[in-house]
């Protein structure tokens, strides 16, 4: 990990040591980690000159390792209160890493995940796509900026890291890149559980994709007829057209399989051995 950080930062070893500190907690008892983390923060803050131009960036990876039970509200509040209080009088930015529940879209683990998502100014998600070996970074929440378009990534052996996927590389990986882009645009619109008029949807897609109305009509018709599934903020969906006085579209949620429901209930229960008194 350190070698990769050194490579990506393009710093010398001495420069890296002056800018980057690693604080391993793996050998500290889970029940003591919050107290130790608080002491470490005080040491870090005292070593940095307090100035508007100085920012201390703290990465917690994985944040659920700092409490005994990520479904316990009291423990969750102890952690989030520590994060809040540590920023008083000093410019600190936290980057907090937390896994999602397996098989369930956009749900970070337990009460801890819910509370952190509520308090965070920005929520990013990195997840696998339906394309083999392609990942996507999405902005799920942003209080300070607009929600930018998702970024597609693939692993590069030379860089030994994830790199941005170009349009030509995307075209090489899938049979219909336009269909993929259309589903991504529909997912970003997030109109699940509500209908949208044809005129409004097509105006959005023309602006988002830069396609002609004729091309959008053809691609929309194709994914409706083929019941093309894709991910949305609420889970796996497909596009559905309804006719009344006007033509409308909606995203229909797929039913959650029994296996995924059981898996979710299991993942929401975190079994820890009793802590000695």
KAJOWO-V521726 format. One record per residue. N is the residue number from 1. D_CENTER is the distance of its C-alpha to the mean C-alpha in Angstrom with 2 decimals. Layout:
N&D_CENTER, N&D_CENTER
This chain:
1&21.09, 2&23.52, 3&25.11, 4&21.91, 5&21.16, 6&24.82, 7&24.67, 8&21.63, 9&22.95, 10&26.46, 11&28.01, 12&31.03, 13&30.87, 14&32.67, 15&30.41, 16&27.34, 17&29.11, 18&29.82, 19&26.24, 20&24.13, 21&24.74, 22&23.52, 23&24.02, 24&23.92, 25&23.97, 26&24.34, 27&28.09, 28&28.01, 29&28.43, 30&25.32, 31&27.39, 32&28.32, 33&25.05, 34&24.37, 35&27.92, 36&27.76, 37&24.52, 38&26.25, 39&29.27, 40&27.35, 41&25.78, 42&29.30, 43&30.56, 44&27.90, 45&28.56, 46&32.31, 47&32.08, 48&30.50, 49&32.62, 50&31.41, 51&31.08, 52&29.02, 53&28.16, 54&26.82, 55&23.19, 56&22.20, 57&18.60, 58&17.72, 59&14.98, 60&14.81, 61&13.91, 62&13.76, 63&14.30, 64&15.54, 65&18.38, 66&19.88, 67&21.11, 68&23.28, 69&21.57, 70&18.05, 71&19.70, 72&22.43, 73&22.32, 74&24.85, 75&23.04, 76&19.72, 77&21.70, 78&23.44, 79&20.30, 80&18.87, 81&22.47, 82&22.76, 83&19.76, 84&21.28, 85&24.82, 86&24.14, 87&23.19, 88&26.59, 89&28.85, 90&26.58, 91&23.83, 92&20.85, 93&17.18, 94&14.86, 95&11.75, 96&10.72, 97&9.11, 98&9.01, 99&9.10, 100&8.70, 101&12.17, 102&13.57, 103&14.55, 104&12.87, 105&10.11, 106&7.42, 107&9.51, 108&8.84, 109&12.24, 110&15.31, 111&16.62, 112&14.95, 113&11.39, 114&12.93, 115&14.83, 116&12.29, 117&10.10, 118&13.57, 119&14.68, 120&11.90, 121&12.81, 122&9.45, 123&5.93, 124&3.43, 125&1.18, 126&4.77, 127&7.19, 128&10.93, 129&12.81, 130&16.30, 131&17.81, 132&18.86, 133&17.34, 134&14.98, 135&11.21, 136&8.93, 137&6.58, 138&5.97, 139&6.61, 140&6.52, 141&9.11, 142&11.57, 143&14.95, 144&16.52, 145&15.92, 146&15.62, 147&12.47, 148&12.99, 149&12.98, 150&10.41, 151&11.56, 152&12.93, 153&13.70, 154&16.32, 155&17.95, 156&21.06, 157&23.84, 158&25.61, 159&22.75, 160&21.56, 161&17.97, 162&15.41, 163&16.86, 164&16.39, 165&17.96, 166&20.94, 167&22.33, 168&25.22, 169&23.20, 170&21.17, 171&24.59, 172&25.87, 173&23.22, 174&23.55, 175&26.65, 176&25.53, 177&22.99, 178&23.95, 179&23.07, 180&19.60, 181&19.18, 182&20.67, 183&18.29, 184&15.29, 185&17.21, 186&18.02, 187&14.48, 188&13.69, 189&16.90, 190&15.80, 191&19.44, 192&19.22, 193&22.06, 194&23.91, 195&26.13, 196&26.28, 197&29.53, 198&30.13, 199&31.09, 200&27.92, 201&25.64, 202&27.69, 203&27.79, 204&24.00, 205&23.80, 206&26.70, 207&25.08, 208&21.63, 209&23.09, 210&26.53, 211&28.31, 212&31.64, 213&31.99, 214&33.91, 215&31.15, 216&28.55, 217&31.06, 218&31.61, 219&27.99, 220&27.18, 221&30.34, 222&29.38, 223&25.98, 224&27.70, 225&30.65, 226&28.68, 227&26.21, 228&23.36, 229&20.28, 230&16.72, 231&13.30, 232&12.71, 233&10.92, 234&13.61, 235&13.86, 236&16.21, 237&18.70, 238&21.64, 239&23.47, 240&26.76, 241&29.68, 242&32.14, 243&35.53, 244&37.54, 245&39.18, 246&36.24, 247&33.69, 248&30.25, 249&26.98, 250&24.35, 251&21.38, 252&22.66, 253&20.49, 254&21.44, 255&22.78, 256&20.76, 257&22.85, 258&24.78, 259&23.35, 260&19.73, 261&21.09, 262&23.00, 263&20.17, 264&18.08, 265&21.15, 266&21.70, 267&18.26, 268&18.65, 269&21.85, 270&21.74, 271&25.20, 272&26.46, 273&30.10, 274&32.15, 275&32.29, 276&35.88, 277&37.57
